Structures are given as structure tokens and as C-alpha cells.
Amino acid sequence: MISERFAAELNAVLHTQNRILQQLKAVVSDVEIKLADVSNQAQQIQELEKIMAELEASVEFLDEDDLSDFNPNEILRLYEDRRAAISQDLIKIGFKDWESFVKQCQISSLQYECNKEAGFQNISLAPYEALLTEQDFKKLRAESYQAQYAWDKWDYIFVGASGVLASLTDCLLVKIPATINTEEYSGQIGSPITAWVKQYDIKKSDDWFAHWARSLEKTCKVPYDNQKLIDGMYAKSHRFQSLGHDPVLGFVFGVLDIMRGTITGFSYDKLSSLHNFEIKGVPASETVGLIEAILRQIGHLISDVATPMGLPAPFMTLIQGINIGSFGEKNRTAGEVARWMYLNGYDFRHFLVSGITPAVIEIVLRAFIMLRHYSEYGETKFTLASHPKYRAMLLAAHGIAALGNAGKIALMQGNPLAINSAQWIALFRYLIPSIKYWVFDQHRLGIEEMEQVDDAGWDELMQNSDKLLEMVAKIEGNNICLGTVPILSKT
């Protein structure tokens, strides 16, 4: 996509070339007119030759008084004037590099009425740019809206380093929930951190949390724990099939089920490989108010989180409703893949462990950004996630980590247990607002940045412009012509 700066430069170049072509066209037309009268000119030349021959024949009759008014320097002056006029028409704009070429075209716009021919409003910046030095351009670029959010080498280094470091933690620490010794992914090693976290079981532990969780299990009874009303549901899968056990969605469906005495979830038919959404009433269940339902929901989730099957990962329960696709050697649907993942250890605890990957990026990159911002601006308040540059840096780092996770899945023979859902959620968390910024906000914010220049700033700019043009007019007043457009005014 063409940038605004390049479009402005191209505008000056094309208008200058158009002017030159128009001048050439005028010269060619003039030559054609003169060539059309060649016969008359030939006759005049013959008459001049006769006169010269007569003068040469009568040269002995001339004396000094006859040549007293003759000035040989006048011939040279006429020749020099004619040559200067031709040279003025034949000034060449050479191409050494793009910037110098644009500069010459802009200067040419000042010297040759380019503004009048092309329309002054179309290239109104060309005269001013022609008077600016490279240092002026550097200052303007440094103060532009785009320059405020430009990356330097340290930004690229830390973005790349944090993304690569996060990918390494994903491959070496997060891995998959547990070691697989059977089926198609046999021999793949599980995460040591997930294994350590899952060692804790409230059924076997005797600390305060285990006692508290067991007491919550008894007091926070919920209707969606019923395993007999929905097909395919049994002890190991009932938390996955019921939406009330989802750590996030449970605060919607679970609370509603507790208040209504229902169970909301997906049935599963192994023969047809279909999951169907169902809501069923639970017999002999009591209905409660909103506050009690929320408290019961929290207590029940706490009592289930540190058990052998644990809770499903956030939003994973919704994936079982996707009855399409054919994945792996057994041609499972997307819903069956999600079910298989949960039954093979991909629960809320492994989701928390997989959060190490995006956490590495957040810690490393945010620390660099805050230190960098403090060193440049001092103690200033800013919202990191809403800052276009910093958000783009976080998005790029998470993108690197997400690509690393995709590579990890490929290296593990497409094992869905290798998916780092926490990393992908983090990627989309920055991607969605970034798309909104690119599509809707970037141009608007750039205009708002320009509008921040107050009236005093514009007055100073115009005064400096007038002074600059007055100085140029004094030095090169005879060479600069801008048609009929007045640029110097006396007030």
C-alpha cells in the first residue's frame, strides 16, 4: 500500500514531468509552425546570399567611417542571450537517487510555474518542502503520529526474545497433560509441572484446604451433578458434558441450573458420534435465589477442582457441540476430540500450567516496556494494553509463541493434547482490538494528533513561513514564479 509521504513525493514528480512534457509539446508545435514556412525562409536566405555577395564584391569601396558604428561584441551578446534562452528550456533533472530526484522536482516547481499549470491546491506542499533541509525532514518525521509508534531494534529484539522464550517453555515445560503409553500418540512425555500439580487430591490430603473442599462438596449440592438424565454421561465425563462445571460458562449455565433445578449439557451417542444440546429437569431438586445459587456454584467448583478428573478447561465444553471434522487415525469429530482430550487429562489444572507460556511474554515484555517508557518519559501514567505500539509488540510476541505451539503440535504428530489453549486465547485477546485499531481507529487518531496543534502553534507556523518566503523572495525573487497565486501578504 502506498504511504502518504510517497504519494506526496510522487505527486510533485508527476506534476513536474507533466510540465516538462507540456513545454516540449509547445516547442514541437512552434517548430512545426516554423518548418511549415521553409520555402519562404529558403527564398529569404537566397536573397541574403545575394546581398552578401554584393557586399563582398564592393568591399574595396569601404572606408573606416563606414564601419564606425559596427560593434563586434554585439554579435557575441546576441549569441550568448540566445544560448542562455535555449539552456533555460533545456535544464535537465538528473536521477541520482529517489530523494534527490524528488527534491529537484520540487525546486523545479518553484522555478517554472508548475503550480499555476497543475493547480496550486494539488501540490501546495511542494514549495515548502523544497525549502526544507534534511534535518528539517528528520525533525518532522520524528514528531509525526507514525513515528511515535515506530519500533527500534531493541523493540524487535525483546519481542522476538520473549516470543522464543515462551515457545521454549511450551515445548519443554507445558508439553502435554500426561505421558501416553498407548494408542496413536504412544511414547509422548507429559508435563512435569502438570504431574506435580495433579499430585494434590482433596480425597487423600489432610490439610486445611482438603477439609474445606470436602465440606463444600457436602454443602454445595448442585442439580447438574446428576449423571442419569443425559445420554453418554458417567462419572468421568459428567463434568465435561454439563456446562455448569465450566470454570467460566458455569457462572451462567450452572447458576441457572441451580436456580431452576435443571441440568444443561450435551448428550453423546458413541455410534453416531453426535453431541446434542439438552436441558432437563432434575427430580426432587430445590430452587434457590440468585445469591445462594452463585455461592453454591463457587463452592462446588472449588470442591471439584482438585479431584482426579478435575474441571474442564474454560470454554472447552462448548467445542463438544461441533459435530463436524475428521481428525486423527480414528476420524474423530471436533466434539469427540474435545471429549478425548478431557478424558486424557486436559483439564483446568493443565490449562493453568499452559498459562506459563503467555505469562512469560507478559512478564518479560511488559517489564521491558515499562522500564523503557520510564527511561524516556519519567513517571507518567499510561495504559499499556491500549497503547497502539505496546499492544502491537505484545501481539507480535504472542504470535511468535502461537506459531511455536503450532510447530509443537506438528512435531507431536498432530496430538491435540499439545494445543496450548491459554496461548491462543492470549493471542486473540490482543488480535481483536488490534484489528479494530487498524481498520477504524488508526486514521482517526492520526487526524486527532494533527488537530492538537493549537491556534498559537498555527500562527507561529504561518509567521515562520512568511519570514522564510520573504527571505527567499529577496535572494531569488527573479527566479521564483508561482503563477497568479499570492503567497506573500502584507497586513
N, C-alpha and C positions, 0 to 999 in steps of 0.2 A: 504494500500500500504506500502511495506517495505521501511523504511528510509535507507539512505546511511550509517548512523552510525551503524544501526542494521545489515545491510548486511556485513559491515566490521567486526563487532564482530562475527557474525555467521560464516564468512569465517575462522577466527582464530580458533574457536571452532571445526568446522568440519575437518579442516586440522589436528588439534591435535588428535582428535578422530580417524581419518584415520591412523595417525602414530601409535597410540596405537594398533589399530586392526592389522596393518601390523606386529608390534612386536609380538603380540600374535600368529599371524599366523606362524611367523618364529619359535617361541618357540614350538608351537604344532608340526610343521614339524620336529624339532630337536628331540622332544620326540618320535615321531613316528619312526624315524630312529633308535633311541637307543632301543626302545621296540622291534623292528624287530630282534635285536640280543640278545634276552632274553636267549635263550638256551645256547649260548656261555658264557654269564655272569653267568648263574647258574653253569656251569661246573667250571668256574674260582673261584666262591665262594666256591664250594666243595673242590677245591684244597687248597684255603686259609684256610679253616676249618681244613684240614688235617695237614697243616703246623703249625697252632696254637695249635693243639692237640699235635704234636710232641714237640713244644716249651714248652708247659705246662708240658709235661712228663719229659723233661730234665731240668727243672728249678733248680733242686738241684745242677746241674753241673756248674751253672753260678757263676761268682765272680764279684767283683767291677770293675775290669778292663774291663770286657765285656760291662759294661753299662756306661763307662766314656764318650762316645760320644753322649749319649742319652740326649735330651733336651725336657722335657715335655711341656715347653711353646710353642714349635714349633707346637705342635698339636693344641693348642688354637689359635695360629696365623692363621693357615690354616683354622680353623673353622670360625674365625672372618672374614677373607678375603672372604670366600665362602658366608657367611651370608650377608656381605655388597654388594657383587655382585648380590645376589638374591634380596636384598632390593632395589637396584638401578633399577632393572627390574620391581619391584612391587610398585613403587611410585604411590600413589593414588591421583587423582584430585577430591576433595570433592565438593559438591554443597551446598553452604550456601545461596547465592543469585546470580542473573544473573551477576552483575558487578564483584563480586569476582571470579566467575567461569570463566568469560572471561579473567580476569587478570591472573589466574593460567594457563589457556591455552596459553596465550601469553608468560608467563615466561617459560612454558614447551617448547615452540617453540625455545627459546634461549638455553635451556639445552640439547635438544635432536635433533639435525639435522633435525628439521621439515622443515626448509626452503629448504634444499637440496632435501628432498623426495617429497615435494609438488610442487616445482618450486618456486624459490626465488621471482620472479616477482609477484606471485599471492598474497603473504601476506607480501609484503615488509614493511608495516607499523607496523606489529606485534612486531618486536624487539624494535622499538622506543616507541610504546605505553606501552610496558611492563616496560619501564624505567621511565614513567611519573607518577607523583603523582596526587591525586585527585584535588589539587589546580591547577596543570597544565591543567588538563582536563577542569576545570571550566573556566580558562582563555581562552582556545581555543574555548570553546562553546560560551563564551561571545563575542568573536571577529569574529565569523563566520557570513556568509551572512544571514542565517536564524535568528540568534539572534538579528540582527539589526531591524528586523521587527516583533519580538515576542511581544505579548501583556502581560501586567501585570494586577494585579487586578483592578487598577484604570481605565485602558482602558476598561475592561469589565463593570465596574460599570457605567461609563459615557455613554458608548454605549447603555447599557440596559436602563439607566435612560432617555436618550434623546429619545429613541425609544418609551418607555412607555408614556412619556410626550406628544410626538407628537400624539400618539393614543388617548390620553385623549382629546386633542384639537379637533381631528377629530370627536370624539363622542359627545362632549359637546358644541362645538362652530360651527364647519362646518356643521354637521348634513346633511340635505337635503335642496334644494333651498327654498322651501316654504312649509307651512303646508298643508297637504292633508286632505280634508274632505269628499271625495267621492271615489268610485271605490275600488279596492282591497287593497290599502295601506291607507285606511281612518284612521285618528287619529294620524298619524305620524307628529311630530312637526318640523317646518322648522328652518333654521339657523337665529338667531337674528342678526348676522353680515351681512348676505346677505340681509335680510329685510331692515336693516339700509342703506346699500349701494344703494339698489334699490329705496329708497325714493326719491333720486335725479332724476329729469326728466327735460331735457332741454326744453320741451314743457311748463312746468309750472314754471320753475325757472326764476329769473330775474337778475342773476349775470353776470359777465363778460364772464364766460365760456359758459353759456347758449346762450348769444348773439353771441359769436364767433361760437359755434356749429351750430346755426340756419343759420348764414351767410354762413358757409361751406356747409350746406345742399343745399343751393340755387346755390352756385357757382361750387360745385364739383359734377356735374351730371355724372352718370355712366350708361352705357347700360345694365349692369346686374341687374339693379333695375326693369326692365320690368317684369311684373307678368302675361303676357298673352301668352307667347310663349311656356312655358314648362308646361306640364300637372301636376295637383296637386298643383300648386304654387298659393298662395294667400297672403294676407297682412301679416299674422302671420308667414307663413312658408317660404317666398321668400328668406330671409337671410340665412336660413338653407339649402335650396335647391341649391342656387347659390354659387359656390366655391369662387367667388370674395369677399364674405363677411367674409370668414375665416380669422381670425387675422394673420395667418401665410401663408397659401396657397394663400390668396388673393394677396400677393405680386408677385405671379407667374400668376395664372389664372385671377385675377382681372386686373392686368396691361395689360395682353394680350387682354382681352376683351375690355378694354378702347381703346387700340391701333387699334384693328381690328373692333370695333363696333359690338361685339358679346356678347352672354351670354352663359356661361359654367356652367352646373349643372346637377342635377339628377331629372328626372320626377318621379311621384309617382302615381301608379294605386291602389286605395284602394281595388278594387275587387280581383286583382291578388296578392296584397301585394308586388309588384315589384317596385324597383327603377332602372331606366335606365339612363346611362350617355348620355348626349346630348350637342351639341354645335350648336347654332342657331344664325343667323344674325339678328340684331335689325334694323328695318327700320328707316330711317331718322337719323341715328346716325353718328356723325362725327369721323373721325380718327385723332389721335394726335400722337405726338412724345413720345419717351420713358420718358424723364424727366417730361413732363407735365402729362403723364399717372401715373407716380409714385406719383407726388404731388396730383393729383386728388384722387388716391387710399388712401393716408394718410388722406386727408381731409374728404373723405366720411366715412371712418371707424370712425373717431373722431365724426362725426355728428350722427352716429348710435349707439355708444356705450352706451349712457345714455338715451335710449328710453325704453318704456315698454317691448319690446321683446329683446332688446339688440343685441349683436353679438353672434354667436355660439362659443363654446369653441374651441380652436385650434385642428385641425385635426378631429374634430367630424363630419364634413361634409363628410369625406371620408367613415365613417362607414356606412352611409346610402346606399352605394353601395354593402353591403354584404347582399345578399338576401337568406340567409340560417339561420337555427336555429329555435327553437320554445321555447320562453321564456314567463313565467308568465301564468296567467289564460287564457289570450286571444291568446296564442300561437303566439306571435309576432316574426318576424324575427329580426336579429341583426339590420338591417337598420330601421325597424319600431320602435325598442326600442330606437335607437338614435333620431329618429324624435319625439317620445313621450317625451323623456327627454327634448329636447329643448322646445317643446310646453308647458311643465310644469315647466319652469323656469331655466333649467340647461344651462345658457348662460356664456358669457365671464366673467361677474362680479362674478358669483358664482365660476367660475374656479379660479379667483384671490383670493377669500376668501378661497378656498380649499388649496391654496398655503401656508396658515398659517402652515399647518401640516409639510411639508418638511422644511419650514423656521425655525421652532422650532429646528429641528435637526441641520440644518446648523449653526444656531447661537450658540446653546449650545455646540455642539460637536466641532465645529471649534474654539470656544473660548478656550475650554479646551486644544485642540491640540496645538494651538499657544502658550498658556501660558506654557504648558509642554515643548514644543520644546525650548522656550526661556530660561526656567529654566535649561535645560540640555546642550544647545549648545550656548546660548547667542544670539547676534544679527547676525543670519545667514539667508541668503536668501534661500527659498525653495518653491517649487510649491506643495501646499497641495494636490490637486486633483490627481496629477501624482505620489505621493509618495505611494508605494505599501501598507505600513501599514495603513496610514491615509485613503487611498481610501477604504481599506477593512473595516475599522471602520465605515466610512460613509455608505458603502454598507450594513453592518450588521444592523446599526441603521435604515436605510430606509427599510430594510427587515422586521424589527420588526413592523414598522409603517404600512407597506403594509399588513402584517398579521393581524394587528389590524383593518385595513379597511375591510379586508375580513370578519373578525368576526362581524364588524358593519353591513355589508350587510346581513349576515346571521340572525342577531338579528332583522333586519328590514324587515324580510320576503322576502329577495331577491330583495328588491326595488333597481332598477338600479340607481335611483337618489342619492343613498348613496355612489356610486362609487366616490372615490377621485382621479380623473384623474391626478391632479398635483403630488400626491404622487407616483403614478405608473410611471409617466414619470421620476421623480427623481430617482426611483429605477433602471430603465433601463439605466438612464444616467450614473450610476456607475457600473452596471452589465456588460454592453458590454465591456468597457475597462478592467474590472477585468478578464473576460473570456479570452480576448486576452493575458493578463499577465500570467494567469495560464497555458494556452496552449502553447504560443510561447516565452514569454519573461523571465519567472522565471528562467529556467535553464541557458539561455544565460547570464542573468545578474549575476547569481552566478559565472559563469566561468569568466566573466569580472572582478568581485570583486577579484578573486584569481589572475588574471593577473596583478592587480595593484601593486602587490609586485614587487619592482624594483630589479635590479641586486645586489645592495648593500644589500638589505634585504635577498636575497637568499644566498649571500656569508656569511653573518653573521649566517644564519641558518645552513649552512654546517659546518662552523667553530665550532659553538657550538656543533653540532652533533659529529664532530670528537673528540672534547675535552671530551664529555660525554662518548663516546665509549672507548676512551683510558683509562679513569678513571676506567670504568667497567672492561676492559681487565686486568688492573693491579690487581684489587681486586679479580675478579672471572675468571681470564684467563683460569684456568684449567677446569672450569665447562661449559664454553660457547663454543659451536661449531656451526658454520654456514655453514658446508659443505665446498665446494671449492670456495664460493663466497667471495671475499676480500672486507671488509668494512673499513679497516684502511689503509690509504695510506700515504706515506711519500713523500713530494715534496721538 
